Amino acid sequence: MEKKIKILHVCTIIAIIVFCITQCWWLYTRYDYIWQNYNEELYQSILGIMQEDFENRRISGERKNIDFVTESSIKVDNTKMQYTINLFFDVYVIDGSKYGDKDSTYSDRILNLYEKYKPEGIKKYEFSIRNCENEREAYVGLERFQVDEICPFSIKRLEDLLKKYGLKTTSITTEKMDSMVWKPKQFSHLNILKPNMTVIYPYDIFEGEVVRMNFDIGMSPIMKRMSGTMVLSLFISIMLISCLVFQIKTIRSQRKIEVLRKDFIQTMVHELKRPIYTLKMCVSFMRNDILMADSQSRAEVISDSYNELDNLSSYFSKLRDLTFDDITEIPLNKSSFSLGEVINDCVKKLNIPGTKKIEIKIISERDIVLYADRMHITNIISNLLENAVKYSAENGLIKISYGQSKKGSVTISIKDNGCGISKYDQKFIFDKFYRSREVIDNHIPGMGLGLAYVELLVKAHDGKVSVNSEEGKGAEFTITLPQDEFI
């Protein structure tokens, strides 16, 4: 059974580890999916902003006096089983304030002037686009070049536009590439703690001029979208792991109860053998007429029989009372009686082994009339005295003190100078069947019911029991019983 329980524990732990790894992998996959979606949405927003910036620059036209004359040509190469289109643009940028109004001969005049004189106010740009896949894209590039000449690109203007839409960059820079960049590019960096994205956008395709924008996305927008998933995953994880842990604890508790049950049965059988054996000896003695003729011997045998029957009755009373689920179920037959008289009776009936010499001192300023169940109070004091004798050294000293406070509660204290109780064991000594490892190793008899029985009866009287002890310095048990009902 022990081996099966260990295997079950190992399998449960492995299942928890595998589940946690699977959950982490699933959450990471979900995180990556949401990040990609958010990244794409952000990228499309940036493209829309760049297009808006382009439209604004085209409409504003900061340099309104700029004119353009464009000559274009197409060369088709259909050799070697390949079909390619090459486009060529000659773009003349003209200062319109110097060369008059436009008319039907305006383009020819500009071309002749530039060919003959290359005058100031006219600039010529030559662009060659080879292996052109889409002729429309070439004219889009031409338009961007013209808009950039009319209204040059501005980082400040772009930053303001980005802020307008709630986007903040870590850096914006312009660069000039070695070749034409036709389409914007996106570079995403999926860092779990600090994801970021870089966008390269060509604002002047023909001249290879691009703007590089870096964005720190942060975790908050992604975590916000994942909040529902994370809460559900966390709830399921906690529930499953809690169930598995509870299962392990339940199995361990059942195993512990089983061990306690076996130990209790063995101890109880051992403890019951002694009074039964003594009673058998007494019965055998009574059957002998010659031995029974001696009055002193007869009286001792009858006294021993009563004592052992009292011990058996005490065992069964403990077992009966400990089976109650609620202390209110314990029947109490309260009456007023002398506490000093009960203590003296308990001391007189106390069985002290012949191997020990125990001195018992009763300390009290006056006798007290206690209102409680006399039988239960007797059992409480007897159990504590038996424990004090059991755990005392060969020459032991037991002090019994009692008194009454101004509020009316009665305090009973039983102190010994025995082996004492460790701080760890003090937390469990009132548990049913609990016996410390040191007691078990030293083969001290007992069923682990005495202190649990004492606490049960004290609580039934609405009282409290506490212990003050150090290892090697003895132990002191204090019982406080309220007397409000009597008062």
C-alpha positions as CSV (number, residue, x, y, z in Angstrom):
1,M,0.0,0.0,0.0
2,E,2.8,2.4,0.9
3,K,4.5,1.8,-2.4
4,K,1.2,2.5,-4.3
5,I,0.7,5.7,-2.4
6,K,4.2,6.9,-3.3
7,I,3.7,6.0,-7.0
8,L,0.4,7.9,-6.9
9,H,2.1,11.0,-5.3
10,V,4.8,10.9,-8.0
11,C,2.3,10.6,-10.8
12,T,0.2,13.5,-9.3
13,I,3.3,15.7,-9.1
14,I,4.3,14.8,-12.7
15,A,0.7,15.6,-13.8
16,I,0.8,19.0,-12.1
17,I,4.2,19.8,-13.7
18,V,3.0,18.7,-17.2
19,F,-0.2,20.7,-16.7
20,C,1.7,23.8,-15.7
21,I,4.1,23.5,-18.7
22,T,1.1,22.9,-21.0
23,Q,-0.7,26.0,-19.6
24,C,2.4,28.1,-20.0
25,W,2.9,27.0,-23.6
26,W,-0.8,27.6,-24.3
27,L,-0.6,31.1,-22.7
28,Y,2.5,31.9,-24.7
29,T,0.9,30.7,-27.9
30,R,-2.2,32.9,-27.1
31,Y,0.1,35.8,-26.3
32,D,1.9,35.4,-29.6
33,Y,-1.4,35.3,-31.5
34,I,-2.8,38.4,-29.8
35,W,0.5,40.1,-30.3
36,Q,0.5,39.4,-34.0
37,N,-3.1,40.7,-34.3
38,Y,-2.3,43.8,-32.3
39,N,0.9,44.3,-34.2
40,E,-0.9,44.1,-37.5
41,E,-3.6,46.6,-36.4
42,L,-0.9,49.0,-35.2
43,Y,1.0,48.6,-38.5
44,Q,-2.2,49.4,-40.5
45,S,-2.8,52.4,-38.3
46,I,0.7,53.7,-39.0
47,L,0.3,53.2,-42.7
48,G,-3.0,55.1,-42.6
49,I,-1.2,57.9,-40.7
50,M,1.6,58.0,-43.2
51,Q,-0.9,58.2,-46.1
52,E,-2.7,61.0,-44.2
53,D,0.6,62.8,-43.9
54,F,1.2,62.4,-47.6
55,E,-2.3,63.8,-48.4
56,N,-1.7,66.8,-46.1
57,R,1.6,67.6,-47.7
58,R,0.1,67.4,-51.2
59,I,-2.8,69.7,-50.3
60,S,-0.7,72.2,-48.3
61,G,1.9,72.8,-51.0
62,E,4.4,74.9,-49.0
63,R,6.3,75.7,-52.2
64,K,3.4,76.6,-54.5
65,N,5.7,78.2,-57.2
66,I,7.2,74.8,-58.2
67,D,6.3,73.3,-61.5
68,F,7.1,70.0,-63.1
69,V,7.8,68.8,-66.6
70,T,8.1,65.1,-67.0
71,E,9.3,63.0,-69.9
72,S,8.8,59.2,-69.7
73,S,9.8,56.3,-71.9
74,I,9.2,52.6,-71.8
75,K,11.6,50.0,-73.0
76,V,10.3,46.4,-73.4
77,D,12.9,43.6,-73.4
78,N,11.5,40.4,-75.0
79,T,14.8,38.5,-75.4
80,K,15.9,35.2,-74.0
81,M,12.4,34.1,-73.3
82,Q,12.0,36.9,-70.8
83,Y,9.6,39.8,-70.8
84,T,10.6,42.9,-68.8
85,I,9.5,46.5,-68.8
86,N,11.9,49.3,-68.0
87,L,10.6,52.8,-67.3
88,F,12.7,56.0,-67.6
89,F,11.6,59.3,-66.1
90,D,13.3,62.7,-66.8
91,V,11.8,65.1,-64.3
92,Y,12.4,68.8,-64.5
93,V,11.7,70.8,-61.3
94,I,11.1,74.4,-62.3
95,D,10.9,77.7,-60.3
96,G,7.6,78.9,-61.9
97,S,8.1,82.5,-60.8
98,K,11.0,82.8,-63.3
99,Y,9.6,81.3,-66.4
100,G,6.1,82.7,-66.9
101,D,2.7,81.2,-67.2
102,K,2.0,77.8,-68.6
103,D,0.8,77.4,-72.1
104,S,0.9,74.9,-74.9
105,T,4.6,75.5,-75.6
106,Y,5.6,75.6,-71.9
107,S,7.1,72.1,-71.8
108,D,9.0,72.6,-75.1
109,R,10.4,75.9,-73.9
110,I,11.6,74.5,-70.6
111,L,13.3,71.5,-72.4
112,N,15.1,73.8,-74.9
113,L,16.2,76.2,-72.2
114,Y,17.7,73.4,-70.1
115,E,19.4,71.7,-73.1
116,K,21.0,74.9,-74.3
117,Y,21.8,76.9,-71.1
118,K,20.9,74.8,-68.0
119,P,19.7,78.0,-66.4
120,E,19.2,78.6,-62.7
121,G,15.7,77.6,-61.5
122,I,15.5,74.4,-63.5
123,K,16.7,71.1,-62.1
124,K,16.7,67.8,-64.0
125,Y,16.3,64.4,-62.3
126,E,16.7,61.1,-64.1
127,F,15.2,57.9,-62.8
128,S,15.5,54.5,-64.2
129,I,13.1,51.7,-63.1
130,R,14.1,48.3,-64.3
131,N,12.1,45.1,-64.3
132,C,9.0,47.0,-63.4
133,E,6.2,44.7,-62.4
134,N,3.5,47.3,-62.0
135,E,3.6,50.5,-64.0
136,R,1.1,52.1,-61.6
137,E,3.6,51.8,-58.7
138,A,6.1,53.7,-60.8
139,Y,3.7,56.7,-61.2
140,V,2.9,56.5,-57.5
141,G,6.7,56.9,-56.9
142,L,6.7,59.8,-59.3
143,E,3.9,61.5,-57.4
144,R,5.7,61.0,-54.0
145,F,8.8,62.6,-55.5
146,Q,6.8,65.6,-56.7
147,V,5.0,66.0,-53.4
148,D,8.3,65.9,-51.5
149,E,9.6,68.7,-53.7
150,I,6.5,70.8,-53.1
151,C,6.3,70.1,-49.4
152,P,9.4,68.4,-47.9
153,F,8.9,65.6,-45.3
154,S,9.0,66.8,-41.7
155,I,9.7,64.6,-38.6
156,K,8.0,67.2,-36.4
157,R,4.8,67.2,-38.4
158,L,4.7,63.4,-38.4
159,E,5.3,63.2,-34.6
160,D,2.3,65.6,-34.1
161,L,0.1,63.4,-36.3
162,L,1.1,60.3,-34.4
163,K,0.3,61.9,-31.1
164,K,-3.0,62.9,-32.4
165,Y,-3.9,59.2,-32.8
166,G,-2.3,58.3,-29.5
167,L,0.8,56.7,-30.8
168,K,4.2,57.5,-29.3
169,T,7.5,56.5,-30.8
170,T,10.8,56.0,-29.1
171,S,12.6,57.4,-32.1
172,I,12.0,58.7,-35.6
173,T,14.9,59.1,-38.1
174,T,15.2,59.7,-41.9
175,E,17.6,57.7,-44.0
176,K,18.7,57.6,-47.6
177,M,19.0,54.1,-49.0
178,D,21.3,52.9,-51.8
179,S,18.4,51.8,-53.9
180,M,14.7,52.5,-54.3
181,V,12.4,51.2,-51.6
182,W,9.0,50.6,-53.0
183,K,7.0,49.2,-50.1
184,P,7.0,49.9,-46.3
185,K,8.6,47.3,-44.1
186,Q,7.8,46.1,-40.6
187,F,10.1,44.4,-38.1
188,S,8.5,43.0,-34.9
189,H,10.4,42.0,-31.8
190,L,8.4,39.7,-29.6
191,N,10.0,40.4,-26.2
192,I,7.6,39.1,-23.5
193,L,8.6,41.9,-21.1
194,K,9.1,44.7,-23.6
195,P,7.7,44.0,-27.1
196,N,8.5,46.6,-29.8
197,M,8.1,47.2,-33.5
198,T,10.1,49.1,-36.2
199,V,8.5,50.5,-39.3
200,I,10.4,51.7,-42.4
201,Y,8.3,53.8,-44.7
202,P,9.5,55.2,-48.1
203,Y,8.2,58.8,-48.3
204,D,10.3,59.5,-51.5
205,I,10.6,56.2,-53.5
206,F,12.7,57.5,-56.4
207,E,15.4,59.1,-54.2
208,G,15.4,56.2,-51.7
209,E,14.5,58.4,-48.8
210,V,12.7,56.6,-45.9
211,V,11.6,57.3,-42.4
212,R,12.4,54.8,-39.6
213,M,10.0,54.7,-36.7
214,N,10.5,52.6,-33.5
215,F,7.6,51.9,-31.2
216,D,7.7,50.4,-27.7
217,I,4.3,48.5,-27.5
218,G,4.6,47.4,-23.9
219,M,2.6,44.6,-22.3
220,S,-0.4,46.5,-21.1
221,P,-2.5,46.5,-24.4
222,I,-1.7,42.8,-24.9
223,M,-2.4,41.9,-21.3
224,K,-5.7,43.8,-21.5
225,R,-6.8,41.7,-24.4
226,M,-5.6,38.5,-22.7
227,S,-7.2,39.4,-19.3
228,G,-10.2,37.1,-19.8
229,T,-8.1,34.2,-21.0
230,M,-5.6,34.6,-18.2
231,V,-8.3,34.8,-15.5
232,L,-10.0,31.6,-16.9
233,S,-6.7,29.8,-17.2
234,L,-5.7,30.9,-13.7
235,F,-9.0,29.8,-12.3
236,I,-8.8,26.4,-14.0
237,S,-5.2,25.9,-12.9
238,I,-5.9,26.8,-9.3
239,M,-9.0,24.5,-9.2
240,L,-7.1,21.5,-10.8
241,I,-4.0,21.9,-8.7
242,S,-6.0,22.4,-5.6
243,C,-8.0,19.2,-6.3
244,L,-4.8,17.3,-6.9
245,V,-3.1,18.7,-3.7
246,F,-6.3,18.0,-1.8
247,Q,-6.3,14.5,-3.1
248,I,-2.7,13.9,-1.9
249,K,-3.6,15.4,1.5
250,T,-6.7,13.2,1.8
251,I,-4.7,10.1,0.9
252,R,-2.0,11.1,3.4
253,S,-4.7,11.8,6.1
254,Q,-6.4,8.5,5.4
255,R,-3.0,6.8,5.6
256,K,-2.2,8.6,8.9
257,I,-5.6,7.7,10.3
258,E,-5.0,4.1,9.3
259,V,-1.7,4.1,11.1
260,L,-3.2,5.7,14.1
261,R,-6.0,3.2,14.1
262,K,-3.6,0.3,14.1
263,D,-1.4,1.9,16.8
264,F,-4.5,2.6,18.9
265,I,-5.8,-0.9,18.7
266,Q,-2.4,-2.3,19.6
267,T,-2.0,0.1,22.5
268,M,-5.6,-0.4,23.7
269,V,-5.2,-4.2,23.7
270,H,-2.0,-3.8,25.6
271,E,-3.5,-1.4,28.1
272,L,-6.6,-3.5,28.6
273,K,-4.6,-6.7,29.2
274,R,-3.3,-5.4,32.5
275,P,-6.6,-4.8,34.3
276,I,-8.1,-8.0,32.8
277,Y,-5.1,-10.0,33.9
278,T,-5.3,-8.5,37.4
279,L,-9.0,-9.3,37.6
280,K,-8.4,-12.9,36.5
281,M,-5.8,-13.2,39.3
282,C,-8.3,-11.8,41.8
283,V,-11.0,-14.2,40.6
284,S,-8.6,-17.1,41.0
285,F,-7.7,-15.9,44.5
286,M,-11.4,-15.7,45.4
287,R,-12.0,-19.3,44.3
288,N,-9.4,-20.5,46.9
289,D,-11.2,-20.9,50.2
290,I,-8.0,-21.1,52.2
291,L,-6.7,-17.7,50.9
292,M,-10.1,-16.1,51.3
293,A,-10.1,-17.0,55.0
294,D,-7.5,-14.3,55.5
295,S,-9.5,-11.1,55.9
296,Q,-6.6,-8.8,55.1
297,S,-5.8,-10.6,51.9
298,R,-9.4,-10.7,51.0
299,A,-9.7,-7.0,51.5
300,E,-6.7,-6.3,49.3
301,V,-8.0,-8.5,46.5
302,I,-11.4,-6.8,46.6
303,S,-9.7,-3.4,46.6
304,D,-7.5,-4.4,43.7
305,S,-10.6,-5.6,41.8
306,Y,-12.4,-2.3,42.4
307,N,-9.3,-0.4,41.2
308,E,-9.0,-2.4,38.0
309,L,-12.7,-2.1,37.3
310,D,-12.4,1.6,37.8
311,N,-9.6,1.7,35.3
312,L,-11.7,-0.3,32.8
313,S,-14.6,2.1,33.4
314,S,-12.3,5.1,32.9
315,Y,-11.0,3.7,29.6
316,F,-14.6,3.1,28.3
317,S,-15.7,6.5,29.5
318,K,-12.9,8.2,27.6
319,L,-13.8,6.3,24.5
320,R,-17.5,7.1,24.9
321,D,-17.0,10.8,25.4
322,L,-14.4,11.1,22.6
323,T,-17.0,9.8,20.1
324,F,-19.2,12.9,20.6
325,D,-19.0,15.2,17.6
326,D,-20.0,18.2,19.7
327,I,-19.0,19.0,23.2
328,T,-22.6,20.1,23.9
329,E,-23.6,16.4,23.5
330,I,-21.5,15.4,26.5
331,P,-24.0,14.9,29.4
332,L,-23.1,17.1,32.4
333,N,-24.6,16.5,35.8
334,K,-23.6,19.7,37.6
335,S,-23.6,20.2,41.3
336,S,-21.8,22.1,44.1
337,F,-18.9,20.2,45.8
338,S,-15.6,20.8,47.6
339,L,-12.8,21.0,45.1
340,G,-10.2,20.3,47.8
341,E,-12.0,17.1,48.7
342,V,-12.0,15.9,45.1
343,I,-8.3,16.6,44.7
344,N,-7.5,14.8,47.9
345,D,-9.5,11.8,46.7
346,C,-7.7,11.8,43.4
347,V,-4.3,11.9,45.2
348,K,-5.3,9.0,47.5
349,K,-6.4,6.8,44.5
350,L,-3.4,7.7,42.5
351,N,-1.4,4.5,41.6
352,I,2.3,5.3,42.0
353,P,4.7,2.6,40.7
354,G,7.0,1.0,43.3
355,T,10.0,2.1,41.2
356,K,9.3,5.8,41.7
357,K,9.2,8.0,44.8
358,I,6.8,10.8,44.2
359,E,6.1,13.7,46.5
360,I,2.8,15.5,46.0
361,K,2.1,19.0,47.4
362,I,-1.3,20.6,47.5
363,I,-1.1,24.4,47.6
364,S,-4.2,26.5,48.4
365,E,-5.2,29.3,50.7
366,R,-8.7,28.0,51.2
367,D,-11.1,25.4,50.0
368,I,-13.3,26.2,47.1
369,V,-16.9,25.2,46.4
370,L,-17.0,24.3,42.7
371,Y,-20.1,24.1,40.5
372,A,-19.5,21.5,37.9
373,D,-19.8,17.8,37.0
374,R,-18.0,16.1,39.9
375,M,-17.3,12.9,38.0
376,H,-15.8,14.7,35.0
377,I,-13.7,17.0,37.2
378,T,-12.4,14.0,39.0
379,N,-11.5,12.4,35.7
380,I,-9.7,15.6,34.6
381,I,-7.6,15.8,37.7
382,S,-6.9,12.0,37.8
383,N,-5.7,12.1,34.1
384,L,-3.4,15.0,34.7
385,L,-2.0,13.4,37.9
386,E,-1.4,10.1,36.1
387,N,0.5,11.9,33.3
388,A,2.6,13.8,35.9
389,V,3.5,10.5,37.6
390,K,4.1,8.7,34.3
391,Y,6.5,11.3,32.9
392,S,8.3,12.1,36.2
393,A,11.7,10.9,37.2
394,E,12.3,8.3,40.0
395,N,12.3,11.1,42.5
396,G,9.5,13.3,41.4
397,L,7.7,16.4,42.8
398,I,4.1,17.2,41.8
399,K,2.5,20.5,42.9
400,I,-1.2,20.9,42.8
401,S,-2.5,24.5,43.3
402,Y,-6.0,25.9,43.0
403,G,-7.7,29.2,43.6
404,Q,-10.5,31.6,42.6
405,S,-10.1,34.9,40.8
406,K,-12.1,38.1,41.6
407,K,-14.3,37.4,38.5
408,G,-15.3,34.1,40.0
409,S,-13.4,31.6,37.7
410,V,-11.6,28.7,39.3
411,T,-8.0,27.8,38.3
412,I,-6.5,24.4,38.9
413,S,-2.7,23.9,38.2
414,I,-0.8,20.7,38.2
415,K,3.0,21.0,37.8
416,D,5.7,18.3,37.7
417,N,9.4,18.2,37.3
418,G,9.5,15.5,34.7
419,C,11.0,15.3,31.2
420,G,8.9,18.2,29.9
421,I,7.3,18.7,26.4
422,S,9.0,20.1,23.3
423,K,7.6,23.2,21.7
424,Y,6.7,21.2,18.6
425,D,4.8,18.5,20.5
426,Q,2.9,21.2,22.5
427,K,0.9,22.0,19.3
428,F,-0.4,18.4,19.1
429,I,-0.6,17.0,22.6
430,F,-4.4,17.7,22.8
431,D,-5.1,15.8,19.6
432,K,-6.7,12.4,19.8
433,F,-4.2,9.5,19.7
434,Y,-1.2,11.8,19.4
435,R,2.0,10.5,21.1
436,S,5.4,12.1,20.6
437,R,8.2,10.2,19.0
438,E,10.3,10.4,22.2
439,V,7.5,8.8,24.3
440,I,7.1,6.0,21.8
441,D,10.8,5.4,21.6
442,N,11.0,5.3,25.4
443,H,8.2,2.7,25.5
444,I,6.1,4.7,27.9
445,P,2.6,3.1,27.9
446,G,-0.5,5.0,26.9
447,M,-3.2,5.4,24.2
448,G,-2.8,9.1,23.5
449,L,-6.3,9.8,24.8
450,G,-5.7,11.4,28.2
451,L,-5.0,15.0,27.2
452,A,-7.6,14.9,24.4
453,Y,-10.1,13.7,27.0
454,V,-9.1,16.4,29.4
455,E,-9.5,19.2,26.8
456,L,-12.9,17.8,25.8
457,L,-14.3,17.8,29.3
458,V,-12.9,21.2,30.1
459,K,-14.5,22.7,27.0
460,A,-17.7,21.0,27.9
461,H,-17.6,23.2,31.0
462,D,-16.8,26.2,28.8
463,G,-13.3,26.3,30.3
464,K,-9.8,26.4,29.0
465,V,-6.7,24.2,29.4
466,S,-3.2,25.4,28.6
467,V,0.3,24.0,29.0
468,N,3.6,25.7,29.9
469,S,6.7,23.4,29.5
470,E,10.3,23.2,28.5
471,E,12.2,20.0,27.7
472,G,13.9,18.6,30.8
473,K,12.2,21.1,33.1
474,G,8.8,19.5,33.6
475,A,5.4,20.7,32.6
476,E,2.5,22.7,34.1
477,F,-1.1,22.2,33.0
478,T,-3.6,25.0,34.0
479,I,-7.3,24.6,33.9
480,T,-9.7,27.6,34.1
481,L,-13.4,26.9,34.8
482,P,-15.9,29.8,34.7
483,Q,-18.4,30.0,37.6
484,D,-20.8,32.5,36.3
485,E,-23.7,30.0,36.4
486,F,-23.0,29.2,40.1
487,I,-22.5,32.9,41.0
